[in-house]
Amino acid sequence: MMDRRDLLKMIMATTGVAMVGGDAFGYEMKGQVPLSKTIFSSDDVILFNEVAEVILPRTSTPGAKDANVGLMALILANDCYTSKERDVLVQGLQSLNEQSQKDYGSPYLLLNTQQQTEFVTQLDVDAKTYNNKQDIYYLSVTPYDRNSNDDKPLPHYFTLIKQLTLFSFFTSKEGATKVLRYEATPGKYNGELEYKKGDRAWAT
């Protein structure tokens, strides 16, 4: 079963940092929240989706863009991050394009698929190196929560992007029903449910 604790463990294992923005786990997005109510733009959503698609690409199952993770991720960041955390993400998205321009002579969205993959892979390496140097581990299964006056160093901006991507995707309809296994009414508890190697994890 992919419950809250399992999702936290997966995010922690994948990024090396406990989930930033603990309020996200109690957040309920009712209906279509207008992007205009956030500090982010539609261009930010497009950029986020393209980066997220490298992290979770479409294969035989849906990818990040299929779930439009960029929209949910940025609404979550707007509503659940502290001002300092939002600043890291906003500046990070800008820095991402600047670094892409420096490395490839083009903004990220104009890179081909291979270049985007190379670039994001290197960002992941850079993020882990940065987090290690800053002693940012927070290896616990509870979300990393902080207040606006907290002076602890924040993780690399790509760590925030990766965490938001994983959280948004695996709590989306696409991720929960087409990648994980989902049963709306699971019925009685069965402690010996048959499992075959290669079966998808449960979302419920």
N, C-alpha and C positions, 0 to 999 in steps of 0.2 A: 504494500500500500504506500502510495506517495502522499504521506501526510505532512504536516507543517515541519515536524522535526526532520523527516527524511529530506525535504527540500532544503532546509537549512544546512544539513550535513553535506548535501551535494554541492551547494554553492560554496561552502567553506572549503571542501576538498578541491574544487575546481579553481578557486581564486586564492586560496591560502589565507583568506580574511573572512571573518564572520560578516554576515549581511549588514551593510550600512543602511541606516534608515529603518529602525525597528518598527516604526509606526505602520510600515507598509503591510505588515501581517495582519493588522486589524483594519485595513483600509477596504472600503467597499465602493467601487466605482458604479454608481447607479446611472444607467443610460449613457448617452454620449456626452461626455464632458467637453465643453468647447475649449479648444487650444488657446483661444484668445484670452482665456482667464488665467493663463500661465505666463511665465517669463520666456517660454520657448516659442519658436515659429514653425511653420510647416516645412521650411528648409531644414530645420534641426531634425524633424521627424524623418525626412527623407534620408539625411546623412546617417542618422542613428540606425535606420532600417538596413541600409547598405552595409554598415559595419557589422551589425548583428547577424546578417545573412552569412557572413564569413564564419562567425562563431557557431551558428546553427544553420547550415545550408540545407536547402531542400534536396532530398534524395528520393527514396521510395515513400517517404513520409514528408509532411509539410515542414517548411523552414521558417525562419524568423519573420521574413517578409509576409508569408502567408497569414501569420497571426497579427501583422501590423504591430509588432512589439514596440516600435519606436514611439507610437502615440501613448500607449499605456505606460511605458517606462518614463517618459518625460512628464506625464501628469503625476505619476507617483513621486518622481524626484521633486517636482514643484510643491506637492502637498505634504510630503513626508520627510524630506531632507531639511536639515538646518540651513541657514543662509550660507554658512561656510562650505557645506557640502555641495550646495547648488552652485556656488561660485567655482568650485573645483571642476564640476561637470561642464558648466558653461565655458570656462576658459579652456577646458580640455578639448571640447569639440572644435574650438577655434584653433588650438594648438595642433590638433590632428591634421587639419587642412594645411596649416603652415609647414608642418613636417613633411607631409606628402608633396607639397610644392618643392620643398628643399631636396627631397630624395629622388623624386621622379619628374619634377618640372611641371606637374599638373596637380590640381586639387583632387582629393580622394575620389570624388564621383566620376572623374574622367579617366581613372586608371582602369586597365583591363582586369579581368578576373584573376589572372595569375599575379599581377602586381598588387591587387587588393589583398590577396591571400598572404603574400610575402610581407606586406606592410603590417597587417594585423597580427601576424605571427610574431614579428619583431616587436610590436607594441606589447604583446603579452609577455615576452621575455624582459623588456624594459620595465614593465610594471612590477614583475616579481623581483627584479634586481633592486628597484627603488624601494619597494615595501620592506625588503630585507635590510637594506641600509638604514632605513628609518625605524627599524625594529617594530614594524607594523605586522603583527601576527593575529591577535585577537582570535586565537583558535578555540572557539567555544561554540556550542550549538544554540546559543542565545544570540539574538541580533546585537550588533555593535551599536549601542545607543549613546548619544551624546547631546549636550545642549550647546547653544550658540556661543557660550563663553568657554567651552572646553578648548584647551590649548594643545591637546594631543595632536600629533601629525596625522593627517588624513591619508588614506591610500592613494595611489596613483589613479589618475582619472580613468584609465582604461579598466582598472579593477571595478570601478563604479559602473562603467558601461557593460562589462561582462556580467556583473551581478544582476543588474536591471534586466538584461537580456534573458538570462536564465529564469529569473523570477517571473517576468512577464510572459514568457513563452509557456512555461509549464503550468501556469495558472490560467492560461487562455483556453478557449474551447478547442482550438486546433491542437494545441499541445496535450491537453488532458484527454481528449477523446480519440485522436488519430495517431499519437505517438505513445502515450501511456494508455493503459486499459482503463476504461471508465464504465461503471455500472451505476445508473442513477438510483436504483433501489436494490442494494446488495443483498437484502434478505438476512437470514440468520447467520450467525458466526460459524465459520468452518475453519478449524485450526489445522486441518489436513488437506487443504485444497491442492489438487494436483498441479504440479509445476513441471514443465519441460524446459530444458536448457534452450535459451534463446527467446523464451516468451517475454513479452513486454511487461514492464512493471505496472502496477495498478495505480491509478490516479485517485481511486476511492477506497 
